[in-house]
């Protein structure tokens, strides 16, 4: 019975005999089934990129954003349920604003990550709420801090990374990200690398679906301010990634 979750998945405060909380695992599955999200910490900042599935040709580009600005020095990307992610975005902004009003300085990265993680974890403790069906990648680059990249999972666990991938293409994405030299890479270069990772490596399962690339960064080029990567830069990187993907396909055809 414990292997399939029958009877043990009705509440987040119920453990199975082998120590599992099935509702947390179901939330992680929602993250795994979402569009890919990748992020990398470079020598001059952090870049986050997401694959946004286009549900309709009539949908406005700015709808259903998965990249969000939290504060002048912080931004995040959502993998999983967008509505759940929006709640965490609002909470992160609230924490950043509250910290600044009390202490008079921007919230440090580790403090913001831990506060969001505590909020997420709280929703895994009580029977009358459900866990968040999303993970978030949080990037922070303050005046007195080095670039920081965090991932907060549905269980409330928080990790700090040099680079990470979430969503359907997480495994292939992580394999490619491991090849990058983070200490030598600039954010401008990372935009192309992340576009290539998503288009070439992460889209194997959803190549028939229409999609768009959404990117956000906080880096020296943006004066350490979180902002969406300019559309012209994203478009250039997207076209470069498509050319690489087409070249790989042609090589595969030749081999056959």
C-alpha positions in Angstrom: 0.0 0.0 0.0 2.8 2.4 0.9 4.4 2.0 -2.5 1.6 3.6 -4.5 0.5 6.1 -1.9 -3.0 4.7 -1.3 -4.3 6.1 2.0 -1.2 8.0 2.7 -1.6 10.8 0.2 -4.7 12.4 1.6 -2.9 14.9 3.7 0.6 16.6 3.8 0.9 15.7 7.5 0.6 12.0 6.9 3.8 9.9 6.4 3.9 6.5 4.7 5.5 3.6 6.6 8.7 4.2 4.6 8.9 7.9 5.6 7.6 9.5 2.4 5.1 12.4 2.1 3.3 11.7 -1.2 1.8 15.1 -1.7 5.3 16.6 -1.8 6.3 14.0 -4.4 3.2 14.9 -6.5 4.2 18.5 -6.4 7.7 17.6 -7.6 6.1 15.7 -10.5 4.2 18.9 -11.5 7.6 20.7 -11.6 9.1 17.9 -13.7 6.2 18.1 -16.2 6.5 21.9 -16.8 8.5 23.7 -19.4 12.3 23.8 -18.9 13.9 26.5 -16.8 17.7 27.0 -16.6 19.9 29.4 -14.7 23.7 30.0 -14.5 25.9 32.1 -12.2 28.5 33.9 -14.2 31.5 36.0 -13.2 29.5 39.2 -13.7 26.0 38.2 -12.6 23.2 35.7 -13.1 21.0 34.8 -16.0 17.7 32.8 -15.9 16.0 31.4 -18.9 12.7 29.6 -19.3 10.8 27.8 -22.0 7.3 29.3 -22.1 4.8 27.2 -23.9 2.5 29.2 -26.1 -1.1 28.0 -25.5 -2.6 30.1 -28.2 -1.4 32.3 -31.1 -3.8 35.0 -29.8 -2.1 35.1 -26.4 -0.2 38.3 -25.7 3.6 37.8 -25.2 3.6 39.3 -21.7 0.9 36.9 -20.4 1.8 34.0 -18.1 5.3 35.3 -17.3 7.5 32.8 -15.7 10.3 35.3 -15.0 9.7 38.0 -12.4 11.5 40.9 -10.8 11.5 40.7 -7.0 13.6 43.7 -6.0 16.1 45.9 -7.7 18.8 43.3 -7.0 16.8 40.1 -7.1 14.7 38.1 -9.6 13.3 34.6 -10.0 12.0 32.1 -12.5 9.2 29.6 -11.9 9.0 25.9 -12.9 5.7 24.2 -12.3 2.2 25.6 -11.7 2.2 29.3 -12.7 -0.5 30.3 -10.3 1.4 28.8 -7.3 4.5 30.6 -8.5 2.7 33.9 -8.6 1.9 33.5 -4.9 5.6 33.0 -4.1 6.6 36.0 -6.2 4.2 38.2 -4.2 5.6 36.7 -1.0 9.2 37.3 -2.1 8.4 40.9 -3.0 6.7 41.4 0.4 9.8 40.0 2.2 12.2 42.2 0.3 10.1 45.3 0.9 9.6 44.6 4.6 13.3 44.0 5.1 14.2 47.2 3.4 11.7 49.3 5.4 13.1 47.9 8.7 16.8 47.7 8.1 17.2 50.4 5.3 19.2 48.1 3.0 18.3 45.5 0.3 17.6 42.0 1.7 20.7 39.7 1.4 20.3 36.7 -0.9 20.6 34.0 1.8 18.0 35.7 4.0 15.5 36.1 1.1 16.0 32.4 0.0 15.5 31.1 3.6 12.4 33.2 4.2 10.8 32.0 1.0 11.8 28.4 1.8 10.3 28.7 5.3 7.0 30.0 3.7 7.0 27.0 1.3 7.7 24.5 4.0 4.9 25.9 6.2 2.4 24.7 3.5 3.6 21.2 3.9 2.8 21.0 7.6 -1.0 21.4 7.8 -3.8 19.2 6.6 -6.0 22.2 5.5 -3.5 23.5 2.9 -1.6 21.9 0.0 2.1 22.3 -0.9 3.1 24.6 -3.7 3.3 22.8 -7.1 6.3 24.7 -8.2 10.0 25.2 -7.7 11.7 28.6 -8.1 15.2 29.7 -9.1 16.2 32.8 -7.3 19.0 35.1 -8.3 20.5 37.9 -6.2 23.4 40.2 -6.9 23.7 43.1 -4.5 26.3 45.9 -4.1 28.0 44.0 -1.2 27.3 40.5 -2.4 28.7 38.2 -5.1 26.2 36.7 -7.6 24.0 34.0 -6.0 21.7 31.4 -7.5 19.3 29.5 -5.3 16.7 26.8 -6.0 13.7 26.3 -3.6 11.8 23.1 -4.0 8.2 22.2 -3.0 9.3 20.6 0.2 10.9 23.9 1.4 14.5 22.7 0.8 16.8 25.4 -0.5 20.0 24.8 -2.4 22.7 27.1 -3.8 24.0 26.4 -7.3 26.5 27.5 -9.9 24.0 26.4 -12.5 20.7 24.4 -12.5 17.9 23.1 -14.7 14.3 22.4 -13.8 11.3 21.0 -15.7 11.0 18.4 -18.4 14.5 18.8 -19.8 16.3 19.0 -16.4 18.5 16.0 -16.9 19.8 16.9 -20.4 20.1 20.5 -19.3 22.2 19.8 -16.2 24.5 17.6 -18.3 25.1 20.5 -20.7 25.5 23.1 -17.9 28.2 21.0 -16.3 30.4 21.6 -19.3 30.4 25.4 -18.8 33.2 27.3 -17.1 31.2 29.6 -14.8 34.1 31.7 -13.6 35.1 32.7 -17.1 31.6 33.1 -18.6 29.9 36.5 -18.9 26.2 37.0 -18.8 26.1 38.1 -22.4 27.7 34.9 -23.4 25.5 32.9 -21.0 22.4 34.2 -22.8 23.4 32.3 -25.9 24.5 29.2 -24.0 21.2 29.0 -22.1 19.2 29.4 -25.3 21.2 26.6 -26.8 20.6 24.4 -23.8 16.8 24.9 -24.0 16.4 24.6 -27.8 18.9 21.8 -28.5 18.9 19.7 -25.3 15.7 20.4 -23.3 13.0 20.3 -26.0 13.2 16.6 -27.1 9.8 15.8 -25.6 7.9 18.8 -26.7 9.3 19.7 -30.2 5.8 19.9 -31.7 4.6 22.6 -29.3 5.0 26.3 -29.9 7.1 28.1 -27.4 8.9 31.3 -26.6 12.1 32.0 -24.7 11.9 34.3 -21.7 15.1 35.5 -20.0 15.9 37.7 -17.0 19.2 38.8 -15.5 20.9 40.8 -12.8 24.5 41.6 -13.8 27.1 44.3 -14.3 25.7 45.0 -17.7 22.4 45.9 -16.2 24.1 47.9 -13.4 23.3 45.2 -10.9 19.6 45.7 -11.4 17.2 42.9 -12.1 15.5 43.3 -15.5 14.2 41.3 -18.4 17.0 40.6 -21.0 16.4 43.0 -23.9 14.2 41.4 -26.6 16.8 41.9 -29.3 19.5 40.0 -27.4 17.0 37.1 -26.7 16.0 37.0 -30.3 19.6 36.9 -31.5 20.4 34.1 -29.0 17.2 32.1 -30.0 18.2 32.3 -33.7 21.7 31.1 -32.9 20.3 28.2 -30.9 18.0 27.2 -33.8 20.9 27.2 -36.2 22.9 24.9 -33.9 19.8 22.6 -33.6 19.4 22.5 -37.4 23.0 21.8 -37.8 22.9 18.9 -35.3 19.8 17.5 -37.1 21.6 17.6 -40.5 24.6 15.8 -39.0 22.3 13.1 -37.6 20.7 12.6 -41.1 24.1 12.3 -42.7 25.1 9.6 -40.2 22.0 7.6 -41.0 
